[in-house]
Amino acid sequence: MPLTELNHYFVRANNLELSRRFYCEVLGFEQMPRPDFPFPGYWLGVGGKVQVHMGAHGIPNPELYYHGTTPQSATDNAGVVDHIAFSATDPASFAARFESMGIHARKRYLPEIRLFQMFVKDPDGLTIELNFHGIELEPSWAAHSENYAAMPRVADAQR
């Protein structure tokens, strides 16, 4: 009984409309039809598949609707989740979009497996990782990206 794919993740958004705009305008998600849940929110996805479900923080009776977060989770941090990762294409377009919107993207390259990554923060501070596979050489527009191969290694004894 193996897992087959990530179905979606839920964002408890401090500002529902700001978060929706970020995911749609910055990351390119589409707003999808959403059932009539008893709380405000959105389903966002790509290719007809829902990948992000978001609901508003600060609503009455949140314990009825939100099972994985506390009332402080939306304002304190992203809980135990460090980041959410997506596969993506056309990294140059994302880089240009981020730059034109004034969004800082942390860039990394792992030449060993030809993987280029960009990390951005959503409006609530959750880190979104975009993975671009098959990148042969570090792109010129990505100068000064971090190189995993050059990073200090954690000693085996600390594992």
C-alpha positions in Angstrom: 0.0 0.0 0.0 2.5 2.7 -1.1 1.9 6.4 -1.2 1.7 7.6 -4.8 2.0 11.4 -4.6 1.5 14.5 -2.5 -2.2 15.4 -2.6 -2.1 18.9 -1.1 -0.9 20.9 1.8 -2.9 23.3 3.9 -1.8 26.9 4.6 -3.4 28.7 7.5 -3.1 32.2 6.0 -2.9 35.4 8.0 -4.2 37.3 5.0 -6.2 35.0 2.7 -6.3 37.3 -0.3 -2.6 38.2 -0.1 -1.7 34.5 0.1 -3.9 33.6 -2.8 -2.4 36.3 -4.9 1.2 35.2 -4.0 0.5 31.6 -5.0 -1.3 32.5 -8.2 0.7 35.6 -9.4 4.1 34.7 -8.1 4.1 30.8 -8.4 1.6 30.5 -11.2 -1.1 28.4 -9.5 -4.7 28.4 -10.8 -7.7 28.9 -8.5 -9.6 25.6 -8.6 -13.3 24.9 -7.8 -13.6 24.3 -4.1 -16.4 22.6 -2.2 -18.6 24.7 0.1 -16.5 24.2 3.2 -17.9 26.0 6.3 -14.8 28.3 6.4 -13.4 30.7 3.8 -10.5 29.6 1.7 -9.2 28.5 -1.7 -8.0 25.4 -3.6 -5.1 26.2 -5.8 -3.4 23.9 -8.3 -1.8 23.3 -11.7 -2.8 20.9 -14.5 -6.2 20.3 -12.9 -4.8 19.0 -9.7 -5.3 20.7 -6.3 -1.9 21.1 -4.5 -2.6 23.9 -2.0 -5.6 24.3 0.2 -5.7 27.5 2.2 -8.0 28.8 4.9 -8.2 32.1 6.8 -6.5 32.5 10.2 -8.5 34.2 12.9 -11.9 32.7 12.2 -14.3 31.6 14.9 -14.0 28.0 16.0 -10.8 27.1 14.2 -10.4 23.9 16.2 -13.3 22.5 14.2 -11.6 23.0 10.8 -7.8 23.1 11.4 -6.4 19.9 12.9 -2.7 20.4 12.3 -2.0 23.8 13.7 -2.4 25.8 16.9 -3.9 29.3 17.0 -0.2 30.6 17.3 1.1 28.6 14.3 0.0 31.2 11.7 1.7 34.0 13.5 4.7 32.3 15.2 6.2 30.1 12.4 5.4 27.3 10.0 5.2 24.8 12.7 7.2 21.6 12.1 7.2 22.1 8.4 10.5 23.5 7.1 9.5 23.9 3.4 7.3 22.6 0.6 8.9 21.6 -2.7 7.5 21.6 -6.2 9.0 20.4 -9.5 9.0 23.2 -12.0 10.2 24.2 -15.5 11.7 27.4 -17.0 13.8 28.6 -14.2 14.8 31.8 -16.1 11.2 32.9 -16.2 10.8 32.3 -12.5 14.0 34.3 -11.8 12.8 37.2 -13.9 9.4 37.1 -12.3 10.8 37.1 -8.8 13.2 40.0 -9.7 10.5 42.1 -11.3 8.3 41.6 -8.2 11.1 42.4 -5.8 10.9 38.9 -4.3 14.2 37.5 -2.9 14.9 34.0 -4.2 17.7 32.0 -2.6 19.3 30.0 -5.4 21.2 26.7 -5.1 22.8 24.3 -7.6 23.7 20.7 -7.1 25.9 19.8 -10.2 26.2 16.1 -9.2 22.5 15.5 -10.1 22.0 18.6 -12.4 19.5 20.1 -10.0 18.9 23.9 -9.7 16.7 25.2 -6.9 15.0 28.4 -5.9 13.6 29.1 -2.4 11.1 31.9 -1.8 8.9 32.8 1.2 5.1 33.0 1.0 3.3 35.8 2.8 3.1 33.8 6.0 6.8 32.9 6.0 6.5 29.3 4.7 9.5 28.4 2.5 8.6 27.3 -1.0 11.2 25.3 -2.9 11.2 25.1 -6.7 13.2 22.2 -8.2 14.4 22.4 -11.8 15.9 19.1 -13.0 18.3 18.6 -15.9 20.2 21.8 -15.6 23.7 21.0 -17.0 25.5 24.2 -16.0 24.8 26.9 -13.5 22.9 29.5 -15.5 24.6 32.9 -16.1 21.6 34.7 -14.6 22.0 32.6 -11.4 25.6 33.8 -10.7 26.4 33.6 -7.0 24.0 30.8 -6.3 25.0 28.4 -3.5 26.7 25.2 -4.6 25.8 22.2 -2.5 29.1 20.5 -3.5 31.0 23.4 -1.9 29.0 23.6 1.4 30.6 22.3 4.6 29.6 18.8 5.4 28.0 17.7 8.7 30.3 15.2 10.4 29.1 11.6 10.3 29.3 11.5 14.1 26.6 14.1 14.5 24.0 12.0 12.6 
